Structures are given as structure tokens and as C-alpha cells.
């Protein structure tokens, strides 16, 4: 399968714990995006990478969120000291610079 | 910062009726993309418009990009139950930076 893959698909964690999600983009795509989506809303931009460089991070994100894309390949999104408000679907997408975004299946996070 | 709005938020139509959703950006875009998300699924790319005033068709779907490259529309003719889902527009800024999604229009089709 050459699509975007995300791991895990589901994550249940206790409030205050740290979680890390992984995204493997389509190999020839140099852009990688992280979005967050809650029920009935559109994907909310979190951050994006051009190759290994993180070009922008949403001002809505607190310092508890961090993302990396070492060597411009896969990416990880870490949330420290999770809160119930972090419960959402976390979507990863990859694209060429001007092209359409291909989404992964997402990681559904539930903070209890 | 760049904002993308869509109206309506919800639309319920009888099968066979037409449907239109409108998208507006606060800034000029380099391109506009449309996605469809089925319940429980992830957004799936439909089409990309690049040129001012561009119109593209995919079977019963017609996509239009405004002359100022700040607005767009998606029109579905004679809706079918398979059209059910949420339709998102997403704009790429003129500096080719990030893709920002609108809040989506949720379409329900009553058989």
C-alpha cells in the first residue's frame, strides 16, 4: 500500500499522560500536514513540514504539542500531559508542494 | 491569518434535487481544493482548481473558482444517496504555504 498510514488507529489514555502518534506519508511527497478534527468540524490545521523543516505551527497549539519529521520521511506528533480537550481525530496528510493532500485514516485519541 | 468559510453548514435534500455549497476565503488563493468525507471516514480529494474563473466538471459535480480566486462553489445535479457526506473546500495560500480547510457542508439525501 503506497498511501498515507497512521499509527495507532485508536488511543485511549489517562489525563496527564503523554502520547505519540506516527505518520508515514507517500514517499515522494515533500509536504506533510497534521490536522485535528472534532465531530462536525473541518480539519483544523496544526502544523506542516516541507521535507524535514517545520514551516509553521498553529498559534492554537499549546507548548504541550510537538511534531518532528526527521530526515523528511515519517513524522511524529507528541502531546504531553494530555487533557480531555485533546480528545479528537488527529489526521496526517501528505502532498507535493502545490498538489492535493492525501489523508491517512487518522488516529482517534480519547483522553479519560 | 487566512480563514476559509463555507455555507450552508447543513443541507438536506430530496433525492434528485440539486445541491450547492459555497466557499469563501479571507485571502487570495493560489488554488482551491475540494474534498469529500463520508461518515467515519477521512477526507478524500475530489478536485483542484487553479485558474481564475476555472470551471471543472466530474459527472454530476460542477466546481467553480471565482475570478478573484477568493471564492468557489460545488454544485451537484440530481443528488443520489451516494452523495451523502461532508464536502470541504480547502485553500492553498499564494505563498504556497499551508492548506486551510473550511468547516464543511454536511449533505443528507432523503431517498
Interface residues (C-beta under 8 A of the other chain):
Chain A: X33 X35 X40 X41 X42 X43 X44 X45 X48 X55 X56 X59 X91 X93 X95 X97 X98 X99 X100 X101 X102 X103 X104 X105 X106
Chain B: X1 X6 X30 X31 X33 X35 X42 X43 X44 X45 X48 X88 X90 X92 X96 X97 X98 X99 X100 X101 X102 X103 X104 X106
